[in-house]
Amino acid sequence: MRIDVTQDDINRGVHCAGTMCPVALAVNRATGRHCRVSAALITFHEGGCFSPVREVREFIYAFDDRLPVAPFSFDIPDEILVPA
């Protein structure tokens, strides 16, 4: 599934807050599932997790360090969205 992190997600995002960062907001919106995001894992509250790609990790580091960031897109594995 394609996840689009928008400028609105960036504007609404909270620095160093795994459930409120722009990536988490975008994943929640796209999947309808709540998640916690870190540079190491994206974990869904309902179960399942995956390691984010390099672009996501770099975005998280930059956003948390309050550096300029821009909208971007990334893919999450479809199998992570299938309930266990």
C-alpha positions in Angstrom: 0.0 0.0 0.0 1.3 3.5 -0.9 1.5 5.9 2.0 1.6 9.7 1.2 3.0 11.9 3.9 1.4 15.3 3.0 2.2 18.8 4.0 -0.8 18.8 6.3 0.6 15.7 8.1 3.9 17.6 8.5 2.1 20.7 9.8 0.0 18.7 12.3 2.8 16.4 13.3 4.4 16.4 16.8 8.2 16.1 17.1 9.4 13.1 19.0 5.9 11.7 19.4 5.6 8.2 17.9 1.9 8.2 17.6 1.6 11.8 16.3 4.5 12.2 13.9 3.7 13.0 10.3 4.4 9.4 9.2 2.0 8.0 11.9 -0.7 10.4 10.8 -0.3 9.4 7.2 -0.3 5.6 8.0 -3.4 6.0 10.2 -5.2 8.0 7.5 -4.3 5.5 4.7 -5.0 2.3 6.6 -7.6 3.2 9.2 -5.3 1.6 11.8 -3.4 3.3 14.6 0.3 2.9 14.8 3.4 3.9 16.6 6.4 5.0 14.5 10.1 5.0 15.3 13.1 4.9 13.1 13.4 1.1 13.9 9.7 0.0 13.6 6.2 0.9 12.6 4.0 -1.0 15.0 0.2 -1.3 14.7 -1.8 -1.3 17.9 -3.9 -4.1 16.5 -0.8 -6.3 15.8 1.9 -6.4 13.2 5.0 -4.3 12.6 7.6 -3.7 9.9 10.9 -1.9 9.6 10.6 1.4 7.7 12.6 2.0 4.6 15.6 4.3 4.6 13.6 7.4 3.3 11.2 7.0 6.3 14.0 6.7 8.8 15.8 9.8 7.3 12.5 11.8 7.4 11.9 10.8 11.1 15.4 11.8 12.1 15.1 15.2 10.3 11.6 15.9 11.6 12.5 15.1 15.2 15.6 17.3 14.9 13.4 20.1 13.6 15.1 20.2 10.2 13.2 21.1 7.0 11.2 18.2 5.6 9.0 17.8 2.5 6.1 15.6 1.6 7.0 12.1 0.3 5.5 8.7 -0.3 6.5 5.2 0.6 5.1 1.7 0.5 4.2 -0.6 3.4 3.8 -4.4 2.8 0.2 -5.4 2.0 0.6 -8.5 4.2 1.0 -6.3 7.3 -2.6 -5.1 6.8 -4.1 -8.5 6.9 -5.5 -9.3 10.4 -3.7 -12.1 12.2 
